[in-house]
Amino acid sequence: MTKERFFEWSGTITAIAYCLLVASNTGAEFIGFLLLLVSSALIGVWAFMGKHRGILFLQLFYATAGFIGMFRWY
């Protein structure tokens, strides 16, 4: 597995876990937003490596949403 594939798929899997945790409304929202932050970092690295500037820019906003979500749920 290449580095690019690792960052792409690990970011995707953590984003899926984030969505499921937040949607489940089971009190695990803080962990979900933490996963969003991790996912945005992983996909951001992938986007940077592949020069996908639009996706990299989008990940900055996802990271911001992760920080806001953790702050509001803490």
C-alpha positions in Angstrom: 0.0 0.0 0.0 1.4 3.4 -1.0 1.4 6.4 1.4 -1.1 8.1 -0.8 -3.5 5.2 -0.5 -3.0 4.9 3.2 -3.9 8.6 3.8 -6.8 8.5 1.4 -8.5 5.4 2.8 -7.7 5.9 6.5 -9.2 9.4 6.2 -12.3 8.0 4.4 -12.8 5.3 7.1 -12.5 7.8 10.0 -15.0 10.1 8.2 -17.5 7.3 7.9 -17.0 6.5 11.6 -17.5 10.2 12.4 -20.8 10.3 10.5 -22.2 7.2 12.1 -21.3 8.3 15.7 -22.8 11.8 15.3 -25.9 10.4 13.6 -26.4 7.7 16.2 -27.1 10.4 18.9 -25.7 8.1 21.6 -23.6 10.7 23.4 -20.4 9.9 21.5 -20.5 13.2 19.6 -17.2 14.4 21.1 -15.4 11.3 19.8 -17.2 11.7 16.5 -15.9 15.3 16.1 -12.4 14.1 17.1 -12.6 11.6 14.3 -13.7 14.4 11.9 -10.6 16.3 12.9 -8.4 13.2 12.4 -10.1 12.5 9.0 -9.6 16.0 7.8 -5.9 15.8 8.7 -5.4 12.5 6.9 -7.3 13.5 3.8 -5.6 16.9 3.9 -2.2 15.1 3.7 -3.4 13.0 0.8 -4.7 16.1 -1.0 -1.4 17.9 -0.4 0.6 15.0 -1.7 -1.6 14.7 -4.8 -1.9 18.5 -5.4 -5.7 18.4 -5.0 -5.9 22.0 -3.8 -9.7 22.2 -3.7 -10.0 19.1 -1.5 -7.1 20.4 0.7 -9.0 23.7 1.1 -12.2 21.8 2.0 -10.3 19.9 4.7 -9.4 23.1 6.4 -13.1 23.8 6.9 -13.8 20.2 8.1 -11.0 20.6 10.6 -12.6 23.9 11.8 -15.9 22.1 12.2 -14.2 19.4 14.2 -12.7 21.9 16.6 -16.0 23.8 16.9 -17.9 20.5 17.5 -15.4 19.3 20.2 -15.5 22.7 21.9 -19.3 22.9 22.0 -19.7 19.3 23.2 -17.1 19.5 25.9 
